[in-house]
Amino acid sequence: MATLFISYSRSDAGFVRRMVDYLKDRHIDYWLDVDRIQAGEDWSDAVWAALQQCELMLLVLSPASMASKEVANEWKYYHNTGKPIIPVLVDAATNIHYQLVALHYIDFDRNPFDVAARLLETEIARVVGELEGSPETARGETTVANRPTPKLPPDLPEDLPVTNPLNPGQVTWDKTTARINRDLANQLEERLHYFTEEMVLEITSYDQPDQQLEARIKRGREYIVGRSGKGVTPDVDLTSLGAAHYGISRRHAALKLDGDTLFIRDLQSLNHTYVEGKRLRGDEQLALKSGDRVQMGNLLLIVHFRAESQP
């Protein structure tokens, strides 16, 4: 049986405990931090190990979870790697993140708990069946869309309504299943990944949003990101953002535009590079999306893709 990683906010602990009791009664294997992490164990290391080992995620949707950086790091890791996510809604007032709007969810707010729990159990069984090699899995029919070839401009607003933003009269899900609206998910993903030579890469300090720089990336070579010093001037110089104070190496990371996708890799920096909480190791490169959080050393940055003509 596949193991279910539970991503949630501490504010929803009461609901999560009731849901976990239901899963235990039905012998559904799950990973919950407060149940699995032992005294004295490094919390972040244990969570990271569980994220890698678990095959699917149960994401608790609430105002608190959507505001949580830790929850965002967890579900974005699954989203980026293509692992299945089953969202459960506990508060209808939740402003669901725009990267999740194409996912159908199990509605615990408008349905009695027992009814919603049975729907959840059915959906878990369906997804686990796909993971174990059913024909649907072979066709890629999971709860998370595969990354498409980017073609659309990155003009999404920060928050999208629960209706289809490309067709306001169309609702994107039916509240009873975690299957996705694949066409909408593909279009959303395309917009987030699309980057060309005619666009500008905006790099902003997370803690000081007024501290920002811009970079223009062309195809054909890597662009070094780091800090200047001792005769070294990187292509993307983070010195003005306090790079020396935050432990940025002179040659910390590299950016490369391949097709319409912008990739980043770490250059064996002393203090490492992370994208949405995932550490880049060795020669691993990761496709950036507009809105990603990139941490170099102790400096947390937000990257956005902007068309040259936009103010």
Secondary structure, 3 states (H helix, E strand, C coil): CCCEEEECCHHHHHHHHHHHHHHHHCCCCEECHHHHCCCCCCHHHHHHHHHHHCCEEEEEECHHHHCCHHHHHHHHHHHHHCCCEEEEECCCCCCCCHHHCCECCEECCCCCHHHHHHHHHHHHHHHHHHHCCCHHHHCCCCCCCCCCCCCCCCCCCCCCCCECCCCCCCECCCCCCCCECHHHHHHHHHHHHCCCCCEEEEEEECCCCCCEEEECCCECCCEEEECCECCECCCEECHHHCCCCCCCCCCCEEEEEECCEEEEEECCCCCCEEECCEECCCCCEEECCCCCEEEECCEEEEEEEEECCCC
